[in-house]
């Protein structure tokens, strides 16, 4: 049997990782400035993270959600405390797409409505409803298309208001990323987010903030939307939540009423996943990584803003989009093969996406800055 060939792969086989570095099967060392799509939040193989997982493996690694699991309660308590959403409830699942599926479903259960408003440039996952609110026709199969899903233009308040004026009574929820990641680090305007919240309240629609990539301290706030002072009805999270261990979560406003069987999952919130997620929160808190994300992100921006071929830098914390005056593929390949630095791209082919671990140090950022300077100067 062969693997189903759906991924374009770099010819690199990492076999070891530590902190912000990877080593391949040939012993070559690489700086990780992408974190596997913002997944590596506290660095590869953080010693405290490893210890928590090892300890849990010696106790119990899995049982279903038909029994008590005190790790889930600990995770919910710590997540509520560090995020500021202590009065919300937590539903645990396995991924960002699954978190968004459950959020959309819960919203529809709550208000009995069926339409969902999403935005151009969005990415919310590849599963049924999540891909239906993702703005990429290449990955939306015919079975996923439905008139229930309405697309509106990003940061366009006038169009947003028109959609609500004509269809607001049937809109169950609005789903929006705290910052668009795959879309190219697109940041919502305060006016746009505030108006979405006002219209959701006016029309009894549920506001879902997808913080799968932009959450967990990456932007200098625990969740990106907190900079703008709005409170969503539902928040979804994953990626950096487990530092590589699959886990996702749905934070749910207390106005929602739970009932047995309303939502469910086999693997979500298992013992190992919770141990990983608790370790991540402990490290974020104890090492002040939210502050470090903003500090190091600001340092990177200041050091590269005057480099040639850069049109703009879109940044919040360590969620950075570098817009070039050309396709970024050549720059990305040179960084990888000539300088051994992993970076990312986006649906906007001109945007180089930077998502290092939140505990990145100045010495490591300087490696990236010097390499980028050399690559851009030689273009």
KEZARO-160685 format. One line per field, with one value per residue (C-alpha): residue number from 1; z, y, x. Coordinates in nm, 3 decimals, always signed. Example, Ala and Ser with C-alpha at 12.3 -4.5 7.8 and 13.67 -1.06 7.14 Angstrom:
seq <- 1 / 2
up <- +0.780 / +0.714
north <- -0.450 / -0.106
east <- +1.230 / +1.367
//
This chain:
seq <- 1 / 2 / 3 / 4 / 5 / 6 / 7 / 8 / 9 / 10 / 11 / 12 / 13 / 14 / 15 / 16 / 17 / 18 / 19 / 20 / 21 / 22 / 23 / 24 / 25 / 26 / 27 / 28 / 29 / 30 / 31 / 32 / 33 / 34 / 35 / 36 / 37 / 38 / 39 / 40 / 41 / 42 / 43 / 44 / 45 / 46 / 47 / 48 / 49 / 50 / 51 / 52 / 53 / 54 / 55 / 56 / 57 / 58 / 59 / 60 / 61 / 62 / 63 / 64 / 65 / 66 / 67 / 68 / 69 / 70 / 71 / 72 / 73 / 74 / 75 / 76 / 77 / 78 / 79 / 80 / 81 / 82 / 83 / 84 / 85 / 86 / 87 / 88 / 89 / 90 / 91 / 92 / 93 / 94 / 95 / 96 / 97 / 98 / 99 / 100 / 101 / 102 / 103 / 104 / 105 / 106 / 107 / 108 / 109 / 110 / 111 / 112 / 113 / 114 / 115 / 116 / 117 / 118 / 119 / 120 / 121 / 122 / 123 / 124 / 125 / 126 / 127 / 128 / 129 / 130 / 131 / 132 / 133 / 134 / 135 / 136 / 137 / 138 / 139 / 140 / 141 / 142 / 143 / 144 / 145 / 146 / 147 / 148 / 149 / 150 / 151 / 152 / 153 / 154 / 155 / 156 / 157 / 158 / 159 / 160 / 161 / 162 / 163 / 164 / 165 / 166 / 167 / 168 / 169 / 170 / 171 / 172 / 173 / 174 / 175 / 176 / 177 / 178 / 179 / 180 / 181 / 182 / 183 / 184 / 185 / 186 / 187 / 188 / 189 / 190 / 191 / 192 / 193 / 194 / 195 / 196 / 197 / 198 / 199 / 200 / 201 / 202 / 203 / 204 / 205 / 206 / 207 / 208 / 209 / 210 / 211 / 212 / 213 / 214 / 215 / 216 / 217 / 218 / 219 / 220 / 221 / 222 / 223 / 224 / 225 / 226 / 227 / 228 / 229 / 230 / 231 / 232 / 233 / 234 / 235 / 236 / 237 / 238 / 239 / 240 / 241 / 242 / 243 / 244 / 245 / 246 / 247 / 248 / 249 / 250 / 251 / 252 / 253 / 254 / 255 / 256 / 257 / 258 / 259 / 260 / 261 / 262 / 263 / 264 / 265 / 266 / 267 / 268 / 269 / 270 / 271 / 272 / 273 / 274 / 275 / 276 / 277 / 278 / 279 / 280 / 281 / 282 / 283 / 284 / 285 / 286 / 287 / 288 / 289 / 290 / 291 / 292 / 293 / 294 / 295 / 296 / 297 / 298 / 299 / 300 / 301 / 302 / 303 / 304 / 305 / 306 / 307 / 308 / 309 / 310 / 311 / 312 / 313 / 314 / 315 / 316 / 317 / 318 / 319 / 320 / 321 / 322 / 323 / 324 / 325 / 326 / 327 / 328 / 329 / 330 / 331 / 332 / 333 / 334 / 335 / 336 / 337 / 338 / 339 / 340 / 341 / 342 / 343 / 344 / 345 / 346 / 347 / 348 / 349 / 350 / 351 / 352 / 353 / 354 / 355 / 356 / 357 / 358 / 359 / 360 / 361 / 362 / 363 / 364 / 365 / 366 / 367 / 368 / 369 / 370 / 371 / 372 / 373 / 374 / 375 / 376 / 377 / 378 / 379
up <- +0.000 / -0.083 / +0.079 / -0.090 / -0.264 / -0.154 / -0.006 / -0.202 / +0.006 / +0.058 / +0.031 / +0.401 / +0.664 / +1.021 / +1.280 / +1.589 / +1.732 / +2.027 / +2.102 / +1.773 / +1.578 / +1.375 / +1.252 / +0.946 / +0.881 / +0.739 / +1.054 / +0.901 / +1.142 / +1.058 / +1.231 / +1.262 / +1.197 / +1.101 / +1.376 / +1.149 / +1.084 / +1.428 / +1.614 / +1.805 / +2.066 / +2.341 / +2.131 / +2.030 / +2.313 / +2.594 / +2.902 / +3.117 / +2.833 / +2.788 / +3.163 / +3.182 / +2.891 / +3.027 / +3.369 / +3.213 / +2.997 / +3.312 / +3.454 / +3.180 / +2.821 / +2.714 / +2.813 / +2.662 / +2.776 / +2.958 / +3.275 / +3.493 / +3.377 / +3.628 / +3.372 / +3.166 / +3.469 / +3.538 / +3.175 / +3.169 / +3.491 / +3.374 / +3.027 / +3.174 / +3.410 / +3.158 / +2.880 / +3.097 / +3.001 / +3.339 / +3.312 / +2.976 / +2.937 / +2.743 / +2.497 / +2.400 / +2.061 / +1.836 / +1.580 / +1.465 / +1.194 / +1.447 / +1.686 / +1.412 / +1.314 / +1.671 / +1.704 / +1.391 / +1.505 / +1.856 / +1.720 / +1.502 / +1.790 / +2.001 / +1.772 / +1.533 / +1.225 / +0.943 / +0.748 / +0.819 / +0.718 / +0.645 / +0.476 / +0.172 / +0.234 / +0.518 / +0.617 / +0.881 / +0.801 / +0.549 / +0.698 / +0.599 / +0.730 / +0.807 / +0.444 / +0.333 / +0.512 / +0.370 / +0.074 / -0.149 / -0.426 / -0.493 / -0.165 / -0.152 / -0.304 / -0.465 / -0.160 / +0.055 / -0.148 / -0.007 / -0.022 / +0.358 / +0.349 / +0.260 / +0.178 / +0.246 / +0.172 / +0.441 / +0.626 / +0.417 / +0.669 / +0.402 / +0.245 / +0.590 / +0.675 / +0.344 / +0.402 / +0.745 / +0.611 / +0.350 / +0.526 / +0.893 / +1.019 / +0.883 / +0.981 / +1.260 / +1.304 / +1.177 / +1.179 / +1.152 / +1.223 / +1.485 / +1.217 / +0.883 / +0.869 / +0.543 / +0.390 / +0.439 / +0.794 / +0.728 / +1.036 / +1.088 / +1.152 / +1.492 / +1.315 / +1.123 / +1.429 / +1.638 / +1.368 / +1.333 / +1.707 / +1.699 / +1.409 / +1.568 / +1.884 / +1.684 / +1.475 / +1.736 / +1.550 / +1.718 / +1.680 / +1.644 / +1.672 / +1.508 / +1.707 / +1.589 / +1.447 / +1.606 / +1.962 / +2.252 / +2.303 / +1.947 / +1.891 / +2.222 / +2.361 / +2.457 / +2.179 / +1.895 / +1.927 / +2.285 / +2.154 / +2.017 / +2.333 / +2.192 / +2.350 / +2.112 / +2.189 / +2.093 / +2.054 / +1.880 / +1.935 / +1.843 / +1.683 / +1.960 / +2.227 / +2.240 / +2.100 / +1.848 / +2.033 / +1.857 / +2.063 / +1.997 / +2.208 / +2.193 / +2.454 / +2.504 / +2.654 / +2.961 / +2.775 / +2.589 / +2.758 / +2.753 / +2.733 / +2.721 / +2.366 / +2.223 / +2.124 / +2.142 / +2.051 / +2.109 / +2.139 / +2.238 / +2.578 / +2.632 / +2.913 / +2.705 / +2.511 / +2.832 / +2.986 / +2.679 / +2.685 / +3.059 / +3.011 / +2.735 / +2.957 / +3.246 / +3.027 / +2.866 / +3.214 / +3.390 / +3.109 / +3.021 / +2.659 / +2.565 / +2.649 / +2.470 / +2.156 / +2.132 / +2.228 / +1.975 / +1.704 / +1.741 / +1.726 / +1.404 / +1.240 / +1.324 / +1.197 / +0.859 / +0.774 / +0.558 / +0.366 / -0.015 / -0.189 / +0.120 / +0.045 / +0.388 / +0.714 / +0.870 / +1.230 / +1.566 / +1.812 / +1.644 / +1.372 / +1.085 / +0.716 / +0.501 / +0.174 / -0.105 / -0.448 / -0.606 / -0.544 / -0.217 / -0.340 / -0.449 / -0.116 / +0.083 / -0.104 / -0.060 / +0.313 / +0.339 / +0.117 / +0.141 / +0.503 / +0.656 / +0.784 / +0.767 / +0.680 / +0.536 / +0.253 / +0.221 / -0.036 / -0.122 / -0.312 / -0.228 / +0.149 / +0.346 / +0.667 / +0.991 / +1.292 / +1.527 / +1.875 / +2.139 / +2.336 / +2.045 / +2.158 / +2.008 / +1.897 / +1.694 / +1.545 / +1.436 / +1.233 / +1.043 / +1.008 / +0.870 / +0.628 / +0.502 / +0.454 / +0.245 / +0.033 / -0.040 / -0.112 / -0.372 / -0.561
north <- +0.000 / +0.353 / +0.682 / +0.878 / +1.149 / +1.473 / +1.664 / +1.837 / +1.737 / +1.896 / +1.636 / +1.663 / +1.396 / +1.540 / +1.275 / +1.484 / +1.818 / +2.040 / +2.392 / +2.582 / +2.338 / +2.021 / +1.763 / +1.547 / +1.188 / +1.313 / +1.507 / +1.850 / +2.114 / +2.341 / +2.644 / +2.605 / +2.941 / +2.791 / +2.543 / +2.311 / +2.570 / +2.740 / +2.410 / +2.423 / +2.685 / +2.610 / +2.465 / +2.109 / +1.858 / +2.110 / +1.918 / +1.998 / +1.893 / +1.566 / +1.499 / +1.549 / +1.312 / +1.047 / +1.061 / +1.026 / +0.730 / +0.543 / +0.599 / +0.578 / +0.703 / +0.667 / +0.587 / +0.713 / +1.002 / +0.763 / +0.798 / +1.077 / +1.237 / +1.485 / +1.606 / +1.755 / +1.952 / +2.076 / +2.178 / +2.366 / +2.550 / +2.655 / +2.753 / +2.965 / +3.137 / +3.220 / +3.320 / +3.528 / +3.316 / +3.150 / +3.158 / +2.973 / +2.594 / +2.377 / +2.097 / +1.900 / +1.742 / +1.651 / +1.927 / +2.276 / +2.152 / +1.939 / +2.233 / +2.446 / +2.170 / +2.148 / +2.526 / +2.559 / +2.273 / +2.411 / +2.753 / +2.597 / +2.389 / +2.705 / +2.932 / +2.683 / +2.863 / +2.713 / +2.972 / +3.061 / +3.378 / +3.354 / +3.576 / +3.592 / +3.455 / +3.234 / +2.890 / +2.696 / +2.334 / +2.055 / +1.864 / +1.895 / +2.228 / +2.367 / +2.340 / +2.489 / +2.811 / +2.798 / +3.027 / +2.782 / +2.618 / +2.367 / +2.187 / +2.221 / +1.908 / +1.916 / +1.741 / +2.037 / +2.312 / +2.455 / +2.780 / +2.778 / +2.914 / +3.284 / +3.454 / +3.823 / +4.033 / +4.059 / +4.394 / +4.523 / +4.665 / +4.785 / +4.441 / +4.281 / +4.507 / +4.430 / +4.055 / +4.092 / +4.328 / +4.074 / +3.741 / +3.818 / +3.638 / +3.308 / +3.345 / +3.105 / +3.208 / +3.417 / +3.251 / +3.457 / +3.401 / +3.621 / +3.679 / +3.500 / +3.270 / +3.077 / +3.392 / +3.573 / +3.718 / +3.940 / +4.139 / +4.247 / +4.613 / +4.703 / +4.855 / +4.532 / +4.306 / +4.543 / +4.564 / +4.186 / +4.157 / +4.423 / +4.257 / +3.913 / +4.049 / +4.232 / +3.929 / +3.654 / +3.507 / +3.339 / +3.491 / +3.220 / +3.330 / +3.079 / +3.117 / +2.788 / +2.953 / +3.299 / +3.182 / +3.049 / +3.357 / +3.385 / +3.744 / +3.894 / +3.831 / +3.487 / +3.516 / +3.765 / +3.908 / +4.020 / +4.317 / +4.457 / +4.420 / +4.201 / +3.887 / +3.605 / +3.351 / +3.061 / +3.040 / +2.753 / +2.652 / +2.377 / +2.393 / +2.545 / +2.396 / +2.066 / +2.161 / +1.877 / +1.643 / +1.645 / +1.833 / +2.095 / +2.287 / +2.483 / +2.758 / +2.809 / +3.106 / +3.017 / +3.108 / +2.775 / +2.484 / +2.146 / +1.817 / +1.460 / +1.357 / +1.709 / +1.687 / +1.393 / +1.248 / +0.925 / +1.056 / +1.418 / +1.514 / +1.184 / +1.157 / +1.207 / +1.499 / +1.673 / +1.615 / +1.778 / +2.073 / +2.132 / +2.134 / +2.394 / +2.626 / +2.584 / +2.677 / +2.973 / +3.106 / +3.026 / +3.150 / +3.459 / +3.350 / +3.583 / +3.880 / +3.717 / +3.671 / +4.044 / +4.138 / +3.909 / +3.981 / +4.353 / +4.294 / +4.093 / +4.356 / +4.642 / +4.452 / +4.356 / +4.646 / +4.826 / +4.521 / +4.530 / +4.368 / +4.392 / +4.581 / +4.545 / +4.351 / +4.235 / +4.133 / +4.067 / +3.912 / +3.617 / +3.583 / +3.754 / +3.795 / +3.944 / +4.071 / +4.072 / +4.235 / +3.887 / +3.526 / +3.421 / +3.068 / +3.156 / +3.325 / +3.040 / +2.777 / +2.971 / +3.008 / +2.634 / +2.488 / +2.755 / +2.861 / +2.564 / +2.770 / +2.653 / +2.923 / +2.911 / +3.052 / +3.139 / +3.155 / +3.496 / +3.380 / +3.697 / +3.648 / +3.467 / +3.338 / +3.335 / +3.137 / +3.045 / +2.900 / +3.152 / +3.094 / +3.188 / +3.372 / +3.668 / +3.456 / +3.237 / +3.529 / +3.682 / +3.370 / +3.425 / +3.801 / +3.763 / +3.490 / +3.688 / +3.995 / +3.793 / +3.627 / +3.950 / +4.148 / +3.891 / +3.897
east <- +0.000 / +0.118 / +0.028 / -0.250 / -0.049 / -0.218 / +0.078 / +0.357 / +0.658 / +0.998 / +1.273 / +1.358 / +1.295 / +1.312 / +1.394 / +1.479 / +1.369 / +1.458 / +1.343 / +1.326 / +1.544 / +1.497 / +1.751 / +1.697 / +1.802 / +2.133 / +2.218 / +2.147 / +2.013 / +1.717 / +1.566 / +1.188 / +1.022 / +0.687 / +0.604 / +0.407 / +0.133 / +0.158 / +0.125 / +0.455 / +0.372 / +0.626 / +0.907 / +0.984 / +1.024 / +1.005 / +1.135 / +0.829 / +0.597 / +0.787 / +0.777 / +0.400 / +0.339 / +0.579 / +0.414 / +0.069 / +0.176 / +0.270 / -0.080 / -0.347 / -0.333 / -0.696 / -1.047 / -1.370 / -1.587 / -1.820 / -1.609 / -1.474 / -1.148 / -1.011 / -0.752 / -1.036 / -1.151 / -0.798 / -0.752 / -1.083 / -0.998 / -0.651 / -0.771 / -1.049 / -0.808 / -0.534 / -0.776 / -1.009 / -1.311 / -1.364 / -1.744 / -1.747 / -1.776 / -1.532 / -1.602 / -1.291 / -1.231 / -0.937 / -0.871 / -0.956 / -1.191 / -1.376 / -1.397 / -1.553 / -1.796 / -1.920 / -1.939 / -2.155 / -2.375 / -2.416 / -2.513 / -2.782 / -2.915 / -2.933 / -3.134 / -3.293 / -3.159 / -2.956 / -2.754 / -2.391 / -2.207 / -1.834 / -1.577 / -1.353 / -1.005 / -1.124 / -0.997 / -1.189 / -1.100 / -1.151 / -1.446 / -1.811 / -1.942 / -1.595 / -1.487 / -1.819 / -1.720 / -1.366 / -1.297 / -1.110 / -1.316 / -1.035 / -1.099 / -1.479 / -1.635 / -1.983 / -2.129 / -2.016 / -2.187 / -2.508 / -2.702 / -2.697 / -2.342 / -2.313 / -1.985 / -1.924 / -1.616 / -1.349 / -1.348 / -1.642 / -1.891 / -2.135 / -2.169 / -2.196 / -2.488 / -2.659 / -2.635 / -2.795 / -3.060 / -3.172 / -3.102 / -3.042 / -3.352 / -3.220 / -2.854 / -2.766 / -2.404 / -2.116 / -1.775 / -1.458 / -1.089 / -0.928 / -0.665 / -0.675 / -0.374 / -0.399 / -0.550 / -0.219 / -0.222 / -0.522 / -0.621 / -0.984 / -1.049 / -1.196 / -1.498 / -1.560 / -1.548 / -1.760 / -2.027 / -2.038 / -2.099 / -2.372 / -2.553 / -2.529 / -2.688 / -2.956 / -3.055 / -3.009 / -2.711 / -2.415 / -2.069 / -1.803 / -1.438 / -1.207 / -0.884 / -0.736 / -0.425 / -0.440 / -0.503 / -0.299 / -0.084 / +0.045 / -0.066 / +0.043 / -0.307 / -0.432 / -0.690 / -0.644 / -0.995 / -0.928 / -0.730 / -1.056 / -1.262 / -1.540 / -1.683 / -1.783 / -2.051 / -1.824 / -1.444 / -1.267 / -0.907 / -0.658 / -0.308 / -0.091 / -0.318 / -0.128 / +0.215 / +0.187 / -0.047 / -0.387 / -0.645 / -0.909 / -1.154 / -1.478 / -1.527 / -1.898 / -2.085 / -2.297 / -2.617 / -2.593 / -2.768 / -2.596 / -2.781 / -2.657 / -2.572 / -2.587 / -2.219 / -1.983 / -1.643 / -1.453 / -1.098 / -1.158 / -1.019 / -0.839 / -0.587 / -0.272 / -0.420 / -0.521 / -0.177 / -0.019 / -0.260 / -0.212 / +0.165 / +0.132 / -0.074 / +0.168 / +0.465 / +0.286 / +0.207 / +0.535 / +0.761 / +0.552 / +0.527 / +0.243 / +0.465 / +0.757 / +0.546 / +0.482 / +0.838 / +1.006 / +0.751 / +0.813 / +1.189 / +1.161 / +0.941 / +1.177 / +1.480 / +1.331 / +1.097 / +1.354 / +1.475 / +1.438 / +1.138 / +0.915 / +0.592 / +0.430 / +0.448 / +0.122 / +0.186 / +0.033 / +0.279 / +0.449 / +0.185 / +0.365 / +0.292 / +0.570 / +0.425 / +0.682 / +0.681 / +0.679 / +0.577 / +0.742 / +0.822 / +1.177 / +1.251 / +1.099 / +1.302 / +1.624 / +1.560 / +1.498 / +1.770 / +2.041 / +1.991 / +1.805 / +1.509 / +1.147 / +0.891 / +0.539 / +0.334 / -0.036 / -0.314 / -0.171 / +0.135 / +0.329 / +0.304 / +0.575 / +0.416 / +0.620 / +0.493 / +0.780 / +0.741 / +0.633 / +0.954 / +1.181 / +1.495 / +1.677 / +1.973 / +1.738 / +1.545 / +1.875 / +1.949 / +1.626 / +1.674 / +2.028 / +1.921 / +1.621 / +1.840 / +2.085 / +1.817 / +1.628 / +1.945 / +2.053 / +1.720
//
